[in-house]
């Protein structure tokens, strides 16, 4: 396992152990840091579909962990997304959908060089032959003009270790691991006007609106407190 990923996994395990041994339950994104690299880590919520997921923020990022929130998102590993991307084969979810949102002043400029990690929910970790079919499906804001895209990350760009998939962050929005019957050899994206939703179906990010609304900032601030 690569050193940085090993540190992240160790911190995740440590955080979960603290929560398990306490009298309270973690119900919002928590943060930690890696002393060796000065990276910040934002964890998903305990008790919803984002539990076990986390995002890694490098020390030179424009964004801080206080401005990022990780929670259960809207499903994107499905045939609808595959159709948008003109992909062949059947798609099966291999994780819960995870939404990464932010109260940062500009969604489109703060996402570079982040890393994301999602636990694999499927039996793929027990069958090495199935690892080749794991992909990351996403629906995010991808450019400074506020453009939204659906996309897929192929297996060769994902590090699958100890029951989790780690990959490069593509922008704020929804992510979900999926297994497909026909493996993709390269990444794909397609532009869309479809808004990015949370698990409740509420609009979180809209096309062309690069700055979070006051209401969304208030929601994230309240969740982080």
N, C-alpha and C positions, 0 to 999 in steps of 0.2 A: 504494500500500500504506500502511496506517496506520502511524504511527511506531513504536508499541509492537510491533506484529507484525513490522515490519521488523527491529527490534532482536533479537527472539526468533529469527527466521530466520537473522540474521547470526551470533548466538551459536551456533546449532545447527551452521551450516556451519563456524564456527571450531573448535568442539569436535571435529567429525568430522575436520577437517584435522589437528588435533593427534594424534588417535588414528592416523590413516592414516600419519603420518610417524614414528611411534614404533615401538619394537621390541615393544611389548606391545599387547594387544587389550583394549578396554574390555568388561568382562563384568558390570558392575553399574551401577545408576543413578548417573549423575554429576550434579553440580549446578553452576550458574553464577548470576551475578546481573547485573542491568542497572543500571549506576551512575546513570543518569538517573532511574530510577523506584524503585530499591531493591527490585525484585521478585526473587524467587528462582525458578530454573527447575530442574526435575528431569527428566532425560532417561531415555528407555527404554534397555534393555540393547542393547549391540552384539552382533549374532549371533543374536538371537531376533526374533520377530515385532513386538516393541515398538520396534525400532530406528528412529530418526527421529521418534518421538513424544515429546512433552514436555508437562509441566504447569507452569503459571505460578502462583506463590503471591504475592499482594500483600503489602506490608510490614505491613499491619494485620491479617493473618490470625492466628488462634489457633494455627495449625500452622506448623512450620518444615520446611525441605527435608530435614532429618535424619530426619524422621518419616514421609516419604513414599517409596514404592517403586513403580516403573513397570516392568512386565514383560509378556510375552505372556500373554493371557488365554484364556478359553473363548469359543467362537463365540456371538454373539448376533444377527448380521445373517443371519437365516434365516427359513424359513416358520413355524417353531415360535413364534418371538417375534412375527411378524406375526399369527399366529392368536390369541395372547394379547391382542394389541392390537386385534383385530377389523379388521385392515387388508385391503384388497383388493390384488390384483396379486401378481406374482412378485418375490421378493427375491434379489438377487445380492450377495455380499460385494464391497466396493470397497476394503477394507484388511484388514490382519491384526487380530484382536481384541487389545485392550490392557486389562490389568488395573491399576488404581491401588489400592493398599492402603496401610495406615498402621499405625504403632505408637502413634499418638496415643491418649490415654486415652479419647476418645469419638469413634467414627466419625461419629456423626450431627451433631455440633456444629462440626466443624472444616472443613467442605467449602465454606462459603459464599464467594462472589466469586472462586473459582479459575477459571482458563481452561485449556482443553486443546487440543492441536493434534496431528493424526494425518495422516501422508502418505497421499495417495490412491494406491492400488495399481493402480487400473483405468485403462483407456484414456480415462476421462472427461476428463482434462486435455487430450486431443488433439481432443475433439469438444465444442464449446461447447454444442451442443444437448442434450448428455447431462447437463450440470451440474444442470439442474432436477430430476433424479431422485436426486441424492445426498442421503441422510439419515443421521442418526446414530442407531443403535440402542444401547440401554444396559440394564443390569441392575444396580441399585445399591441401597444403603441410603439412604432418602430422608427420614426424619424422626427426631425425637428419641426416639420410642418404639421405634425399631429396625425400622420397617416397610421391606419390600423392594418394589421396583417394577420392572417392565419399562417402557421408554419409548422414544419416538422423537422426534427433533428434526427439524423440516422444513427444507428448503433455505433458506428465507428467514431462518432464525435461525443460519445457518452462513456463515462467511466462507471462501470458497474462493479461495486465492491461491497462485500459484507451486507448484502440485502438492500443496497440503496444505489440510486443513479445520480451521478454528479455531472453537471454540464454548464456551458456558458449561458449566462442570463441574456435574454434577447430584448428585454424591455418590460415595462410594468403591464401586468395583465394576468391571464390564466395559463396554467401549465398542468399537463397531466401525462403520465406515462401510459403508453398503449402498446399492445402486441398486434402486429399485422401479419397476415398470412403470406404476403409478398413483400420481402424486405426491400426497403429503399436504400440505394447506394449513395445518395447525395441529399443535401438539404433542399427543401422547397419552401417558397413563400408565395402568397397571393394577397393582393390588396383587397380590403373590404370596408364597407361602411357600417357593418354590424357593430353596435356598441359592446363594450366589455361589461359583463354582468358579474355579480357576486352569487353566492349559493342561494340567496333568496329571490334572485331574478331582478334585483335592483341594478340600475345603470351606475357604473362606477367611473368608466372612462368613455368619452365620446370622440368621434372623428373630429379632427381639427381643433379640439380644445386641449391645448398642451399644458394648461394650468389647471390643477384640481379646483373644483368649486369650493366656495366658502363652507358649504354644507359638508362636502367630503372631507375637508381639512378638519372640521369640527368633529366628525365621526372618528377619524383616525386619532386625533388628539385625545378624545374621550377614551378610546380603546387602549391607548398607550398609558393612560394614567392609572 
